[in-house]
Amino acid sequence: MMTTKLFKFTKYSAALLITITTILGLIFLALDRETQSLSPESRMLLPASSNQNNSNFVELSSGHVHYELSGENKSRVVVLVHGFSIPAYVWEPTFLHLINEGYTVLRYDLYGRGFSDRPEVDYTMDVYVKQLDELLEALDISEPINLIGLSMGGAIATHYTNAYPEKVAKVGLIAPLVETPMRPEIKPMLMPNVGEYLSTVILIPKLSKGVSKAVYDISSFPNWETLFTPQTNFKGFRRAILSSIRNLAGKSFEDQYLSLGQLNKPVLLIWGQEDQTLPFSDSARVLAAIPNAHFTALKQTGHLPNYEKPDQVNALLSTFLKRH
Protein backbone atom coordinates (compact mmCIF):
# COMPACT_ATOMS: atom_id res chain seq x y z
CA MET A 1 0.00 0.00 0.00
CA MET A 2 2.77 2.42 0.99
CA THR A 3 4.71 1.47 -2.13
CA THR A 4 1.71 2.31 -4.33
CA LYS A 5 1.20 5.70 -2.64
CA LEU A 6 4.91 6.49 -2.91
CA PHE A 7 4.85 5.57 -6.60
CA LYS A 8 1.84 7.82 -7.24
CA PHE A 9 3.45 10.70 -5.30
CA THR A 10 6.72 10.32 -7.18
CA LYS A 11 4.88 10.15 -10.51
CA TYR A 12 2.83 13.26 -9.62
CA SER A 13 5.96 15.15 -8.46
CA ALA A 14 7.83 14.26 -11.64
CA ALA A 15 4.92 15.41 -13.80
CA LEU A 16 4.66 18.65 -11.83
CA LEU A 17 8.38 19.25 -12.16
CA ILE A 18 8.26 18.66 -15.91
CA THR A 19 5.30 21.04 -16.22
CA ILE A 20 7.01 23.79 -14.22
CA THR A 21 10.26 23.33 -16.12
CA THR A 22 8.41 23.51 -19.44
CA ILE A 23 6.57 26.68 -18.42
CA LEU A 24 9.77 28.34 -17.24
CA GLY A 25 11.48 27.32 -20.46
CA LEU A 26 8.68 28.77 -22.57
CA ILE A 27 8.83 32.04 -20.60
CA PHE A 28 12.60 32.18 -21.17
CA LEU A 29 12.21 31.62 -24.91
CA ALA A 30 9.39 34.16 -25.16
CA LEU A 31 11.41 36.88 -23.40
CA ASP A 32 14.80 36.09 -24.93
CA ARG A 33 15.41 39.10 -27.18
CA GLU A 34 18.81 38.04 -28.49
CA THR A 35 17.96 36.98 -32.02
CA GLN A 36 20.69 38.83 -33.93
CA SER A 37 24.46 38.69 -34.18
CA LEU A 38 26.80 41.61 -34.66
CA SER A 39 28.57 41.17 -37.99
CA PRO A 40 29.85 43.36 -40.83
CA GLU A 41 26.49 42.87 -42.55
CA SER A 42 24.34 43.69 -39.50
CA ARG A 43 26.44 46.75 -38.69
CA MET A 44 25.57 48.19 -42.08
CA LEU A 45 21.89 48.09 -41.08
CA LEU A 46 22.24 49.72 -37.68
CA PRO A 47 20.18 52.84 -36.90
CA ALA A 48 21.91 56.05 -37.97
CA SER A 49 23.01 58.39 -35.22
CA SER A 50 22.54 62.13 -35.20
CA ASN A 51 26.15 62.42 -36.27
CA GLN A 52 26.12 59.44 -38.61
CA ASN A 53 28.91 60.63 -40.89
CA ASN A 54 31.32 60.16 -38.00
CA SER A 55 29.84 56.94 -36.63
CA ASN A 56 32.30 54.13 -37.17
CA PHE A 57 33.83 50.88 -35.96
CA VAL A 58 37.38 49.97 -35.12
CA GLU A 59 38.72 46.52 -34.30
CA LEU A 60 40.61 46.28 -31.01
CA SER A 61 42.13 43.27 -29.26
CA SER A 62 38.78 42.10 -27.81
CA GLY A 63 36.52 42.99 -30.72
CA HIS A 64 34.96 45.79 -32.74
CA VAL A 65 34.07 49.02 -30.95
CA HIS A 66 31.39 51.41 -32.09
CA TYR A 67 32.42 55.06 -31.71
CA GLU A 68 31.68 58.58 -32.91
CA LEU A 69 34.44 61.12 -33.29
CA SER A 70 33.84 64.68 -34.41
CA GLY A 71 36.44 67.43 -34.76
CA GLU A 72 39.98 67.55 -36.01
CA ASN A 73 41.81 69.38 -33.23
CA LYS A 74 43.57 66.53 -31.45
CA SER A 75 44.87 68.93 -28.77
CA ARG A 76 41.34 69.68 -27.48
CA VAL A 77 39.84 66.23 -27.08
CA VAL A 78 36.93 65.38 -24.78
CA VAL A 79 36.15 61.69 -24.26
CA LEU A 80 32.72 60.70 -22.95
CA VAL A 81 32.34 57.35 -21.14
CA HIS A 82 28.82 56.06 -20.54
CA GLY A 83 27.58 53.93 -17.66
CA PHE A 84 26.35 50.44 -16.83
CA SER A 85 23.67 49.76 -19.44
CA ILE A 86 22.84 52.86 -21.52
CA PRO A 87 25.32 53.19 -24.39
CA ALA A 88 26.87 56.26 -26.00
CA TYR A 89 23.61 57.85 -27.12
CA VAL A 90 23.11 58.97 -23.51
CA TRP A 91 25.68 61.68 -24.26
CA GLU A 92 23.70 63.18 -27.15
CA PRO A 93 23.10 66.68 -25.69
CA THR A 94 26.65 66.91 -24.34
CA PHE A 95 28.23 65.51 -27.50
CA LEU A 96 26.56 68.07 -29.74
CA HIS A 97 27.20 70.95 -27.33
CA LEU A 98 30.93 70.30 -27.02
CA ILE A 99 31.29 69.96 -30.79
CA ASN A 100 29.72 73.39 -31.14
CA GLU A 101 32.17 74.66 -28.53
CA GLY A 102 35.03 73.67 -30.82
CA TYR A 103 36.22 70.52 -29.07
CA THR A 104 37.06 67.24 -30.72
CA VAL A 105 34.62 64.87 -29.02
CA LEU A 106 34.75 61.10 -28.80
CA ARG A 107 31.94 58.92 -27.48
CA TYR A 108 31.88 55.14 -27.77
CA ASP A 109 30.01 52.03 -26.67
CA LEU A 110 31.65 49.95 -23.98
CA TYR A 111 32.14 46.28 -24.78
CA GLY A 112 28.86 44.42 -24.39
CA ARG A 113 26.77 47.55 -24.87
CA GLY A 114 25.28 49.44 -27.76
CA PHE A 115 26.76 48.23 -31.03
CA SER A 116 30.20 47.26 -29.76
CA ASP A 117 31.09 43.56 -29.73
CA ARG A 118 30.28 41.36 -26.75
CA PRO A 119 33.54 39.44 -26.13
CA GLU A 120 33.39 36.39 -23.87
CA VAL A 121 35.44 37.91 -21.05
CA ASP A 122 34.89 38.87 -17.44
CA TYR A 123 33.61 42.43 -17.62
CA THR A 124 35.94 44.03 -15.09
CA MET A 125 37.33 47.55 -14.80
CA ASP A 126 40.59 46.32 -16.34
CA VAL A 127 38.71 45.34 -19.52
CA TYR A 128 37.15 48.79 -19.83
CA VAL A 129 40.43 50.58 -19.11
CA LYS A 130 42.21 48.52 -21.75
CA GLN A 131 39.40 49.19 -24.25
CA LEU A 132 39.69 52.96 -23.79
CA ASP A 133 43.47 52.95 -24.06
CA GLU A 134 43.44 50.85 -27.23
CA LEU A 135 40.72 53.02 -28.72
CA LEU A 136 42.71 56.22 -28.17
CA GLU A 137 45.78 54.60 -29.73
CA ALA A 138 43.79 53.33 -32.71
CA LEU A 139 42.37 56.81 -33.32
CA ASP A 140 45.82 58.40 -32.98
CA ILE A 141 44.86 60.52 -29.99
CA SER A 142 48.09 61.06 -28.10
CA GLU A 143 47.66 64.45 -26.43
CA PRO A 144 46.25 64.49 -22.86
CA ILE A 145 42.46 64.18 -22.99
CA ASN A 146 39.61 65.63 -20.97
CA LEU A 147 37.83 62.54 -19.65
CA ILE A 148 34.17 62.70 -18.62
CA GLY A 149 32.47 59.65 -17.07
CA LEU A 150 28.86 58.98 -16.11
CA SER A 151 27.88 56.48 -13.40
CA MET A 152 30.00 53.34 -13.99
CA GLY A 153 31.78 55.42 -16.61
CA GLY A 154 32.93 57.70 -13.80
CA ALA A 155 34.63 54.73 -12.15
CA ILE A 156 36.17 53.78 -15.50
CA ALA A 157 37.44 57.33 -16.01
CA THR A 158 38.93 57.30 -12.51
CA HIS A 159 40.62 53.93 -13.00
CA TYR A 160 41.99 55.05 -16.38
CA THR A 161 43.37 58.31 -15.00
CA ASN A 162 45.09 56.51 -12.14
CA ALA A 163 46.58 53.97 -14.57
CA TYR A 164 47.67 56.60 -17.15
CA PRO A 165 47.89 59.97 -15.37
CA GLU A 166 50.05 61.43 -18.13
CA LYS A 167 47.29 60.82 -20.67
CA VAL A 168 44.55 62.78 -18.85
CA ALA A 169 44.37 66.54 -18.35
CA LYS A 170 41.01 66.93 -16.58
CA VAL A 171 38.37 64.59 -15.18
CA GLY A 172 34.61 65.11 -15.07
CA LEU A 173 32.51 62.81 -12.90
CA ILE A 174 28.72 62.70 -13.18
CA ALA A 175 27.10 60.59 -10.45
CA PRO A 176 30.10 58.23 -10.47
CA LEU A 177 29.95 54.69 -9.13
CA VAL A 178 31.68 54.60 -5.74
CA GLU A 179 30.30 51.38 -4.32
CA THR A 180 27.88 48.93 -5.88
CA PRO A 181 24.71 48.87 -3.79
CA MET A 182 24.01 45.27 -2.72
CA ARG A 183 20.27 45.42 -3.21
CA PRO A 184 18.26 42.21 -2.53
CA GLU A 185 17.57 41.70 -6.23
CA ILE A 186 21.30 41.51 -7.00
CA LYS A 187 22.04 38.43 -4.88
CA PRO A 188 20.12 35.90 -7.04
CA MET A 189 22.00 37.24 -10.08
CA LEU A 190 25.22 35.96 -8.55
CA MET A 191 23.98 32.34 -8.60
CA PRO A 192 25.00 30.19 -11.60
CA ASN A 193 22.11 29.45 -14.02
CA VAL A 194 19.64 31.31 -11.78
CA GLY A 195 21.27 34.60 -12.76
CA GLU A 196 21.15 33.69 -16.43
CA TYR A 197 17.45 32.94 -16.22
CA LEU A 198 16.49 35.97 -14.14
CA SER A 199 18.50 38.34 -16.29
CA THR A 200 16.49 37.19 -19.31
CA VAL A 201 12.97 37.20 -17.86
CA ILE A 202 13.27 40.08 -15.38
CA LEU A 203 16.42 42.21 -15.57
CA ILE A 204 16.65 43.06 -19.28
CA PRO A 205 12.91 43.83 -19.65
CA LYS A 206 13.17 45.97 -16.50
CA LEU A 207 16.14 47.90 -17.87
CA SER A 208 14.28 48.49 -21.12
CA LYS A 209 11.49 50.18 -19.19
CA GLY A 210 13.69 51.77 -16.52
CA VAL A 211 13.22 55.45 -17.30
CA SER A 212 11.41 56.16 -14.02
CA LYS A 213 14.43 54.97 -12.04
CA ALA A 214 16.92 56.88 -14.18
CA VAL A 215 15.48 60.40 -14.27
CA TYR A 216 13.42 62.56 -11.96
CA ASP A 217 11.21 63.84 -14.77
CA ILE A 218 10.35 61.02 -17.20
CA SER A 219 9.24 63.55 -19.83
CA SER A 220 12.92 64.48 -20.24
CA PHE A 221 13.57 61.05 -21.82
CA PRO A 222 10.40 60.24 -23.82
CA ASN A 223 12.10 57.85 -26.25
CA TRP A 224 13.88 55.74 -23.60
CA GLU A 225 12.62 52.32 -24.70
CA THR A 226 12.95 53.06 -28.42
CA LEU A 227 16.62 53.93 -27.97
CA PHE A 228 17.48 51.27 -25.39
CA THR A 229 15.89 48.17 -26.93
CA PRO A 230 17.97 47.69 -30.15
CA GLN A 231 21.15 46.76 -28.22
CA THR A 232 19.26 44.03 -26.34
CA ASN A 233 18.54 42.18 -29.58
CA PHE A 234 22.19 41.33 -30.22
CA LYS A 235 23.61 38.14 -28.76
CA GLY A 236 25.87 38.66 -25.77
CA PHE A 237 24.20 41.73 -24.26
CA ARG A 238 22.62 39.76 -21.42
CA ARG A 239 25.86 37.91 -20.71
CA ALA A 240 27.83 41.17 -20.59
CA ILE A 241 25.35 42.83 -18.24
CA LEU A 242 25.30 39.81 -15.95
CA SER A 243 29.08 39.56 -15.95
CA SER A 244 29.33 43.24 -14.99
CA ILE A 245 26.90 42.69 -12.12
CA ARG A 246 28.90 39.73 -10.85
CA ASN A 247 32.22 41.57 -11.11
CA LEU A 248 30.93 44.78 -9.52
CA ALA A 249 28.83 43.25 -6.73
CA GLY A 250 29.96 44.48 -3.35
CA LYS A 251 32.96 46.34 -4.81
CA SER A 252 34.04 49.71 -3.45
CA PHE A 253 36.23 52.01 -5.54
CA GLU A 254 36.82 54.58 -2.83
CA ASP A 255 40.55 53.90 -2.94
CA GLN A 256 40.56 54.81 -6.63
CA TYR A 257 38.99 58.20 -5.89
CA LEU A 258 41.57 58.75 -3.14
CA SER A 259 44.32 58.03 -5.67
CA LEU A 260 42.72 60.40 -8.15
CA GLY A 261 42.62 63.12 -5.49
CA GLN A 262 46.34 62.69 -4.87
CA LEU A 263 47.07 63.41 -8.54
CA ASN A 264 45.86 67.00 -8.04
CA LYS A 265 44.20 67.13 -11.44
CA PRO A 266 41.21 69.40 -12.07
CA VAL A 267 38.08 67.40 -11.25
CA LEU A 268 34.43 68.30 -11.80
CA LEU A 269 31.71 66.49 -9.84
CA ILE A 270 28.00 66.71 -10.69
CA TRP A 271 25.23 64.80 -8.93
CA GLY A 272 21.43 64.84 -9.04
CA GLN A 273 19.88 65.13 -5.60
CA GLU A 274 17.03 62.76 -6.52
CA ASP A 275 19.28 59.99 -7.84
CA GLN A 276 17.55 56.61 -7.36
CA THR A 277 20.38 54.57 -8.86
CA LEU A 278 23.45 55.74 -6.95
CA PRO A 279 22.75 57.58 -3.70
CA PHE A 280 23.40 61.32 -3.63
CA SER A 281 25.09 60.79 -0.24
CA ASP A 282 27.98 59.13 -2.09
CA SER A 283 28.95 62.59 -3.35
CA ALA A 284 30.31 63.29 0.14
CA ARG A 285 32.58 60.26 -0.15
CA VAL A 286 33.96 61.49 -3.48
CA LEU A 287 34.51 64.99 -2.09
CA ALA A 288 36.31 63.57 0.94
CA ALA A 289 38.64 61.71 -1.44
CA ILE A 290 39.01 64.66 -3.86
CA PRO A 291 38.76 67.86 -1.76
CA ASN A 292 39.68 70.12 -4.70
CA ALA A 293 36.80 68.89 -6.91
CA HIS A 294 34.40 71.51 -8.26
CA PHE A 295 31.04 70.20 -7.04
CA THR A 296 27.51 71.02 -8.14
CA ALA A 297 24.36 69.37 -6.80
CA LEU A 298 21.34 69.62 -9.08
CA LYS A 299 17.88 69.82 -7.55
CA GLN A 300 14.98 67.78 -8.93
CA THR A 301 17.43 65.71 -10.97
CA GLY A 302 17.92 61.96 -11.14
CA HIS A 303 20.78 59.73 -12.24
CA LEU A 304 21.28 61.24 -15.71
CA PRO A 305 21.83 64.99 -15.21
CA ASN A 306 23.47 65.29 -18.63
CA TYR A 307 20.22 64.17 -20.29
CA GLU A 308 17.71 65.57 -17.83
CA LYS A 309 19.30 68.99 -17.29
CA PRO A 310 21.50 69.39 -20.38
CA ASP A 311 21.66 73.20 -20.32
CA GLN A 312 22.95 73.29 -16.76
CA VAL A 313 25.36 70.40 -17.20
CA ASN A 314 26.70 71.69 -20.51
CA ALA A 315 27.34 75.12 -18.98
CA LEU A 316 29.20 73.52 -16.07
CA LEU A 317 31.31 71.42 -18.44
CA SER A 318 32.13 74.40 -20.66
CA THR A 319 33.27 76.48 -17.68
CA PHE A 320 35.29 73.59 -16.27
CA LEU A 321 37.02 72.80 -19.57
CA LYS A 322 37.94 76.46 -20.17
CA ARG A 323 39.28 76.92 -16.64
CA HIS A 324 43.05 76.62 -16.04
Residue, then its C-alpha position, 0 to 999 in steps of 0.5 A: m500500500m505504501t509502495t503504491k502511494l509512494f509511486k503515485f506521489t513520485k509520478y505526480s511530483a515528476a509530472l509537476l516538475i516537468t510542467i514547471t520546467t516547461i513553463l519556465g522554459l517557454i517564458f525564457l524563450a518568449l522573453d529572450r530578445e537576443t535573435q541577432s548577431l553583430s557582424p559586418e552585414s548587421r552593422m551596415l543596417l544599424p540605426a543612424s546616429s545624429n552624427q552618422n557621418n562620424s559613426n564608425f567601428v574599429e577593431l581592437s584586441s577584444g573585438h569591434v568598438h562602435y564610436e563617434l568622433s567629431g572634430e579635427n583638433k587633437s589637442r582639445v579632445v573630450v572623451l565621454v564614457h557612458g555607464f552600466s547599461i545605456p550606451a553612448y547615445v546617452w551623451e547626445p546633448t553633451f556631445l553636440h554641445l561640445i562639438n559646437e564649442g570647438y572641441t574634438v569629441l569622442r563617445y563610444d560604446l563599452y564592450g557588451r553595450g550598444f553596437s560594440d562587440r560582446p567578447e566572452v570575457d569577465y567584464t571588469m574595470d581592467v577590460y574597460v580601461k584597456q578598451l579605452d586605451e586601445l581606442l585612443e591609440a587606434l584613433d591616434i589621440s596622443e595628447p592628454i584628454n579631458l575625460i568625462g564619465l557617467s555612473m560606472g563610466g565615472a569609475i572607468a574614467t577614474h581607473y583610467t586616469n590613475a593607470y595613465p595619469e600622463k594621458v589625462a588633463k582633466v576629469g569630469l565625474i557625473a554621479p560616479l559609481v563609488e560602491t555597488p549597492m548590494r540590493p536584494e535583487i542583485k544576490p540571485m543574479l550571482m547564482p549560476n544558471v539562476g542569474e542567467y534565467l532571471s537576467t532574461v525574464i526580469l532584468i533586461p525587460k526591466l532595464s528596457k522600461g527603466v526610465s522612471k528609475a533613471v530620471y526625476d522627470i520622465s518627460s525628459f527622456p520620452n524615447w527611452e525604450t525606443l533607444f534602449t531596446p535595439q542593443t538588447n537584440f544582439k547576442g551577448f548583451r545579457r551575458a555582458i550585463l550579468s558579468s558586470i553585475r557579478n564583477l561589480a557586486g559588493k565592490s568599493f572604488e573609494d581607494q581609486y577616488l583617493s588616488l585620483g585626489q592625490l594626482n591634483k588634477p582638475v576634477l568636476l563632480i556633478w550629482g542629481q539630488e534625486d538619484q535613485t540609482l546611486p545615492f546622492s550621499d555618495s557625493a560626500r565620499v567622493l569629495a572627501a577623497i578629492p577635496n579640490a573637486h568643483f562640485t555642483a548638486l542639481k535639484q529635482t534631478g535623477h541619475l542622468p543629469n546630462y540628459e535631464k538637465p543638459d543646459q545646466v550640465n553643458a554650462l558647467l562642463s564648458t566652464f570647467l574645460k575652459r578653466h586653467 
